Amino acid sequence: MAGIYGDSAPAREKGAVRAQESEFGSAARVPIRVLEPDGSARGGIIVLHETREFADTLLELMASLSSEGWIVVAPNLFHRDDADGERVFGEELFADFDACFDWLVERGVFPDCTGVLGFDSAGTAALLVATDRPIGAAVSVSAPGIAEPLTDRADALLHAAPRLRAPWLGLYGEDDPETPAEQVEHLREAAASAAVATLVVSYPGLRHRPDHPGAVLEAEAEALVAAHTRIFDWFDAHLR
């Protein structure tokens, strides 16, 4: 079924998930937004997002990925009654990711042809997923929590990056106060020690996010195009 539609992915039937169902009451199925390409899919990309709403620019990026042949699946990370603001980590994050992963596998997508993409705190989540799950590639955009963890349920990225199990691309704005340049440089060094390919790229200004709305300066617009291209190229190179 090509196009965009809503669905739900069943959570895995195992002890940790059953405990979540008992505690939260709504973890048995994960609501997802799906964009399917025309024709055969070349793989799948799980998009993690840090808010409860899909901005038009994010939907446009997801549609662009789908037009390149990827099945794009975005879980609603805030479907539990006690979801913590705009940050979902720990067992709930991995349970929701696993539900999407299994949903893709059931549709013939191999693990090494599955990628994960996240923005801001969900970019932090994408890196953490890539340290613990058998996926083909990961991309984090503007991921904070570099030197200090965002929450006691997430590791600092400097500590997590050396454990990466999937090729990882990190995109950052040079002038973003949430991700100081010196911390990004330390992250680049930490990621380089992983056993997989890694790349950390910094762009001028703040508007380096290809999903971010708002007017941009000409130089920032060029950075947006470059960031968008790198995301596509990273998945093209590693999901095969």
C-alpha positions in Angstrom: 0.0 0.0 0.0 1.8 3.2 -1.2 1.2 6.6 0.3 0.8 7.9 3.8 -1.4 6.4 6.5 -1.6 5.6 10.2 -1.2 2.2 11.7 -0.1 0.6 15.0 2.7 -1.8 15.6 2.4 -4.5 18.3 4.9 -4.4 21.1 7.1 -7.5 21.6 5.7 -10.1 23.9 8.4 -10.4 26.5 8.8 -9.6 30.2 10.0 -6.0 30.0 7.2 -5.1 27.6 4.5 -6.9 29.7 5.7 -4.9 32.7 5.3 -1.7 30.8 1.8 -2.7 29.8 0.9 -3.3 33.4 2.4 0.0 34.6 1.3 2.3 31.7 -1.7 0.5 30.3 -1.1 1.6 26.7 2.1 0.0 25.5 0.7 -3.1 23.8 0.5 -1.3 20.5 2.5 1.7 19.2 0.8 4.2 17.0 2.8 4.9 13.9 2.8 7.2 10.9 3.8 5.4 7.7 5.0 6.7 4.3 5.4 3.9 1.7 7.1 4.4 -1.7 5.6 3.4 -5.0 6.9 0.0 -6.1 9.3 -2.2 -4.2 10.9 -0.8 -1.1 14.7 -0.8 -0.8 14.6 -0.7 3.0 13.1 1.1 6.0 13.9 4.2 8.0 12.5 4.8 11.5 12.1 8.5 12.2 12.1 9.5 15.9 10.7 13.0 16.6 10.9 15.0 19.7 7.4 16.5 19.8 3.9 15.2 19.6 3.1 16.8 16.3 4.6 16.4 12.8 5.7 19.7 11.4 5.0 20.2 7.7 8.8 20.4 7.0 9.4 17.1 8.8 6.6 15.4 6.7 8.2 16.8 3.6 11.5 15.3 4.5 9.8 12.0 5.3 8.0 12.1 1.9 11.4 12.8 0.2 12.9 9.7 1.9 9.9 7.7 0.8 10.2 8.9 -2.8 13.8 7.5 -2.7 12.4 4.0 -2.1 12.4 3.8 1.7 9.4 2.8 3.9 9.4 5.6 6.5 7.9 4.7 9.9 7.5 7.3 12.7 6.3 6.1 16.1 4.4 8.3 18.5 6.8 8.1 21.3 4.3 9.9 23.6 1.4 7.4 23.4 1.7 6.4 27.1 -0.3 8.3 29.6 2.8 9.3 31.6 5.0 10.3 28.7 7.6 12.7 30.0 7.2 16.0 28.2 9.3 15.9 25.0 11.8 13.2 26.0 11.3 9.5 25.8 14.2 7.3 26.8 15.0 4.0 28.6 12.9 0.9 28.1 10.0 2.8 26.5 12.2 4.1 23.8 13.6 0.7 22.9 10.2 -1.0 23.1 8.7 1.5 20.7 11.7 1.2 18.4 11.5 -2.6 18.5 7.8 -2.5 17.6 8.6 -0.4 14.5 11.6 -2.6 13.6 9.4 -5.8 13.8 6.7 -4.1 11.8 9.3 -3.5 9.0 10.7 -7.0 9.2 7.2 -8.4 8.7 7.1 -6.4 5.5 10.3 -7.9 4.2 12.8 -5.3 5.4 16.1 -6.8 6.5 17.8 -5.4 9.7 20.8 -4.2 7.8 18.5 -2.3 5.5 16.8 -0.5 8.4 18.0 3.0 9.5 17.1 5.4 12.3 16.8 9.2 12.1 16.2 11.6 14.9 16.2 15.3 15.6 17.2 17.2 18.8 16.5 14.9 21.9 15.2 12.3 19.5 18.6 12.5 17.7 20.1 11.6 21.1 17.8 8.7 21.2 18.8 7.6 17.6 22.4 7.4 18.6 21.5 5.4 21.7 19.4 3.0 19.6 22.5 2.5 17.3 24.5 1.3 20.3 22.1 -1.4 21.2 20.2 -2.6 18.1 21.2 -4.5 14.9 20.4 -1.8 12.4 22.2 -0.7 9.2 22.7 3.1 9.8 21.8 6.0 12.1 21.6 9.8 11.7 21.3 12.3 14.6 20.6 15.9 13.9 21.3 18.5 16.6 21.5 15.8 19.3 22.1 17.3 22.8 23.2 15.6 25.9 26.8 15.3 24.7 28.8 15.8 27.9 26.0 15.3 30.4 23.1 13.0 30.0 19.7 14.6 29.3 18.1 12.3 31.9 19.1 9.6 34.2 17.5 7.2 31.7 20.0 8.2 28.9 23.7 8.0 28.7 25.9 11.0 27.7 26.8 10.8 24.1 30.5 11.0 24.8 30.2 7.7 26.7 27.8 6.1 24.3 29.5 6.9 21.0 32.4 4.5 21.3 29.8 1.7 21.6 28.1 2.4 18.3 27.2 -0.8 16.4 25.9 0.9 13.3 27.4 3.6 11.0 26.4 6.9 12.5 26.2 10.5 11.1 25.9 13.5 13.4 24.9 16.9 12.1 25.3 20.0 14.2 25.0 23.8 14.0 28.2 25.6 14.9 26.4 28.3 16.8 23.9 26.1 18.7 24.2 26.9 22.5 22.6 23.5 23.2 25.6 21.7 21.6 28.8 23.8 22.1 31.4 23.5 19.5 34.0 22.1 21.9 31.6 19.3 23.0 30.9 18.5 19.4 34.6 18.1 18.7 34.9 15.8 21.7 32.0 13.8 20.4 33.7 13.5 17.0 36.8 12.1 18.7 34.7 9.7 20.8 32.7 8.4 17.8 35.9 7.9 15.9 36.9 5.2 18.4 33.8 3.1 17.5 34.2 -0.1 15.4 31.9 1.3 12.7 32.0 4.3 10.3 31.1 7.6 11.9 31.0 11.2 10.7 30.3 14.4 12.6 29.6 17.5 10.5 29.1 21.1 11.8 27.4 23.8 9.7 27.4 27.5 10.2 24.5 29.1 12.1 21.6 27.4 13.8 19.3 26.4 10.9 21.2 23.3 9.8 18.0 21.2 10.3 16.4 20.1 7.1 13.1 19.6 9.0 13.1 23.0 10.7 10.5 25.6 9.6 11.2 29.3 9.2 13.0 31.7 6.9 16.8 31.3 6.6 19.7 33.3 5.4 21.3 32.4 2.1 24.3 30.8 3.8 22.1 28.9 6.1 19.9 27.8 3.2 23.0 26.3 1.6 23.7 24.5 4.9 20.2 23.1 4.9 20.6 21.6 1.5 24.0 20.2 2.4 22.6 18.6 5.6 19.6 17.2 3.7 22.0 15.7 1.1 24.2 14.1 3.7 21.3 12.4 5.3 20.2 10.8 2.0 23.8 9.9 1.1 24.5 8.3 4.5 21.5 6.0 4.1 22.3 5.3 0.5 25.8 4.3 1.4 25.1 2.1 4.4 21.6 0.6 3.9 22.3 -2.1 1.3 
